[in-house]
Amino acid sequence: MRGFLASSIGVATAAALALPLALSTPAQAESVPADPAGSTQSLPLVPLAPSGARIPGVPGMSTAPDPAETRGLAAREVKTFSLVGLVWDDVTTPLVGSVQVRTRAVGTRQWSDWQDLDTHNGEHAADPDATERGTGRVRGSTAPLWVGASDAVEVRVQAETGTTRSASRLPSGMRIELVDPGSAAPVAVLDGKNGTGTTTTRPAQRPADDPDDLGDSGDSDDDKGDTAVQTGMTMEMAEASSANLPHAPLGALEIPALNKADSTADAVFASDGELTAAAAPYIGPRPKIVTRRGWGADESLRETGFVYTSTVKAAFVHHTASGNNYACKDAPAVLRSLYRYHVVSSGWRDFGYNFAVDKCGTVYEGRAGGVAKPVLGAHTMGFNADSMGIAVIGTYTSTAPPAPAVDAVARLTAWKLGLFGADPRAKTTLKSGGGNRYPKGSNVKLNVISGHRDGFATECPGRLLYNQLPPTRTTSAKLQGR
């Protein structure tokens, strides 16, 4: 039974009366360790309580709950997980209502308070007509929430009241997704305090069965195969790593930082002399970037190959809305969880953002395809073409983003926008691919460094992070030498 023990107490009853949950005792509970390679548990939601039940003063309950309006999951023990999110069948159906979860930390009998999941997550996605969105695998989803290692969960979902009955019916096929990021081996990342290294983790992956078939990196298949075997990479790992040649060797855990002069020389070398004369003087110093191998991306999850756009004219800044309750040493595990949620739970082809930044200012490679290339992401519906998405890990609606994270966004944009001749202080014109703010096909003038809300009606990247964008543009431009 893998530790799954359903409570016989209704969700609302337990919450209202603060009764002990009907879970197994430590002596009875089956110990189910985390999966070293990571895993996803998908549990369907059911009606919360029998028809006619009502607990005065408890939100989310009606006199006679309708299964289409109120659903949830009674408290139960589960296999260890660290991130939670809700998905449903039809990506075009919005969830008009509230989703709350509470979890129990591993090794304790302590439950968290009820926490809200951000239900406005559809705007982080591929454009409506993009191939990625039309695969039939894409699902509706909430924003995920990082809760740390947990072994029990409880869920309640309530349709919004005061709307028409059709709008108040919840989407079909709702499931709670419990993501375990997997265990890992040491990798050095910055601790955000003094620039020194600290140890975090990445999962080991099996070598390729056919090490000669490793994608297109410019090296011979035999060379790539030999290197992959030596570094223990799968062919999917080698494919992703080779996209960063010549900026870092095959199998690199990070792409090193460079000063402005060396960053420019590196860009000129990598472009075989094709870098425009206008771009060359204004390439900012390259920040250190932890590669996908560095943070432990399981390359077997994503679709093979890469999709590129024409150029990078703008950067959209996001927050992951996954909460701030993580330590910087755990950021790679958060990324592995977000990646698995994007691909396995939400049905995307890969991690949605081109880059991620943690609260200590470490920059991470996001969607595969090469950090210096114009990789097509799935971050700002309607404006993924000719742009890049940068997600600061956390929620910054009422919490101020840490200074190292804001500085990292400035450093990253100074370098990446500089490669494509874009001035961080300027405005640019992008054609809308369709969304809730601008009609498809319309030409929209936007800041070169914009917030997600500039291209889509959303709260992302959170009010307090959005307020940091004006000084970020100035800092980024100064780093470019403008």
Buried (B, 14 or more C-beta within 10 A) or exposed (E): EEBEBEBEBBBBBBBBEEEEBBBBEEEEBEEBEBBEBBBBBEBEBEBBBEEEBEBEEBEBBBEEBBEBBBBBBBBBBBBBBBBBBBBBEEBEBBBBBBBBBBBBBBEEEEBBEBBEBBBBBBBBBBBBEBEBBEEEBBBBBBBBBBBBBBBBBBBBBBBBEEEEEEEBBBBEBBBBBBBBBBBBEEBBBBBBEEEEEBEBBBBEBEBBEEBBBBBEBEBEBEBBBBBBBEBEBBBBBBBBBBBBBEBBEBBBBBBEBBEBEEBBBBBBEBBEEEBEEEBBEBBBBBBBBBBBBBBBBBBEBBBEEBBEBEBBBBBBBBBBBBBBBBBBBBBBBBBBBBBBBBBBBBBBBBBBBBBBBBBBBBBBBBBBBBBBBBBBBBBBBBBBBBBBBBBBBBBBBEBBBBEBBBBBBBBBBBBBBBBBBBBBBBEBEBBBBBBEBBEEEEEBEBBBBBBBBBBBEBBBBBEBBBBBBEEBBBBBBBBBBB
